[in-house]
Amino acid sequence: MTESREQRASQIPRDAANWATQTDAVRLSAVPTGARNLNVEGKQAVGPLQGFGPMWQKTYRVRLQGSDATPKDVIAAWKENFPKFWPPGNTFYAPLTGIAPGEAALINSSLPGGMPLSTGVMVLYADDESFTLMTTQGHPFSGWVTFSATVESEGGMTCTVAQAQVLMRANDPLYAVGMRFGGHKQEDRIWEWTLASVAKHFGVEAQVDTNCQCVDRRPQWRRAGNIWYNAGIRSGMYVMTTPVRFVARPFSRPRTGA
């Protein structure tokens, strides 16, 4: 028996429009001026199940005590000012159409030791009170970062709490070593700075509470081949070969017909 249009519609989740549609590869709607477009276009979005190293859950929270901002106010401001809330030296090029499901963003940063890093994320989910970014192949970690805001009470006082929660695995064996020797601290600094910046946007100076928990210490050795997509290696090779590409540029122009 053929399903009616009403029956099919009732089977679609109410929040379906808030999720990115399933796709085999990440696509950029546009490349912002000044951004290095490497290691994103055509790559897959990957979560912690596709990563290599131990799985970590990291939660960063800040209480906006004294502010009358609602969770919707916080998320709206966070989406609009996401690049501004990042620490210096890490550039987040938000999608030109805004943080919306399925859109991709470019990240130009550096790894410990100064190695350049060009990578990106895809917006997996977005609504009025939360949004989730999913990393692309080659990123230092495979995982999700969910940004949310809620109203909570503590000690008889109620206020909005902003939170970033990361569920991640180092993407490959090389990144796993890097995470152990400074990578985790660098990652923590990024999100602690971000949460403090969100609080300052609403006129609040507050301590960011950080909680890190290793939920699975076993590496996924079957994912060791992820190193092929390592964005740090690929970004470094791109920078080192810049003089070669510059010299070869005049010889690579397409020929015009007679």
HELIX and SHEET records of a PDB file:
HELIX    1   1 ARG A    5  SER A   10  1                                   6    
HELIX    2   2 ALA A   16  ASN A   18  5                                   3    
HELIX    3   3 PRO A   48  GLN A   50  5                                   3    
HELIX    4   4 PRO A   71  ASN A   81  1                                  11    
HELIX    5   5 PHE A   82  PHE A   85  5                                   4    
HELIX    6   6 PRO A  173  GLY A  178  1                                   6    
HELIX    7   7 MET A  179  GLY A  183  3                                   5    
HELIX    8   8 HIS A  184  HIS A  201  1                                  18    
HELIX    9   9 TRP A  221  TYR A  229  5                                   9    
HELIX   10  10 ALA A  231  MET A  240  1                                  10    
HELIX   11  11 THR A  242  ALA A  248  1                                   7    
HELIX   12  12 ARG A  249  PHE A  251  5                                   3    
SHEET    1   A 5 ALA A  45  VAL A  46  0                                        
SHEET    2   A 5 SER A 130  THR A 136 -1                                        
SHEET    3   A 5 PRO A 116  ALA A 126 -1                                        
SHEET    4   A 5 ALA A 104  SER A 110 -1                                        
SHEET    5   A 5 THR A  91  TYR A  93 -1                                        
SHEET    1   B 6 ALA A  45  VAL A  46  0                                        
SHEET    2   B 6 SER A 130  THR A 136 -1                                        
SHEET    3   B 6 PHE A 141  GLU A 154 -1                                        
SHEET    4   B 6 MET A 157  ALA A 170 -1                                        
SHEET    5   B 6 MET A  55  ARG A  63 -1                                        
SHEET    6   B 6 ASP A 209  ASP A 216 -1                                        
END                                                                             
